[in-house]
Amino acid sequence: MRFDVLTLFPEIFSGYMTQSLLKLAIERSLVSIELHNIRDWSRDKHKCVDDRPFGGGPGMVFKPEPVVEAVEAVQKQALENNEALKKNEALENEEDSEPGHLVLLTPQGRPLNQPLVEELATHSRLLLLCGRYEGFDQRVSDLLEPDEISIGDFVLNGGEVAAMTLIDAVIRLVPGVLGDEDSSRYDSFSSVGRLLEHAQYTRPREYRGLEVPEVLLSGDHTAIAKWREENSQERTRQRRPDLFNENE
Ligand code: ADE
């Protein structure tokens, strides 16, 4: 799966991309992340990409030209790569010939949740557009018609952390990225059961007077599965009654 990230701050991603699961996934060619600096598409001699809002008001707005032209250039590049791959008959799937699904990270988008993560993971290529300032000139959305996505009802300083969050959730569903193929299916909110995950314990058996529930030490797999299911339901009922009611 390929991600193209369009941002003013590509360096924000470097630490994230060189650690842990994502680092391994990139090394194994399961995931690739290409970073594009929107400023490279500025026509201004000072490389300016923002301006004051018409009608007044605080803050600055992302100008439409560098953003639209950056996205179009990345989409064109994607189509050209696909053509080259097709010639080599390496591209079998029709869906792969898309220029990539364009996502704009904004607090005004549809909320990111596990079903949406699952939907995004069906694409072989995602283009993630990260905002800054007071947002984009409206014509960016009017022209490009991106899938606008929010990671929650709060305002971040920009879309970069939101893009990393989305990438982090999506790559867990890319086959081979997690060691154990089944583990993402049993996460909280997975499509197997939309409940919170049950409590987990490891050694020691007793810590500061708190003991691991006896059933987990019993070796009785039926009893363990029953305990986990009940614990999962109880947690969901207590912590997220909204989800619990959805499941009923
Ligand atoms: N940019 C700023 N805040 C955001 C949010 N909550 N979700 C996605 N992108 C954002």
Boltz pocket constraint, residues with backbone or C-beta under 6 A from the ligand:
constraints:
  - pocket:
      binder: B
      contacts: [[A, 105], [A, 106], [A, 107], [A, 131], [A, 149], [A, 150], [A, 151], [A, 152], [A, 153], [A, 154], [A, 155], [A, 156], [A, 157], [A, 158], [A, 159], [A, 162]]
      max_distance: 6.0
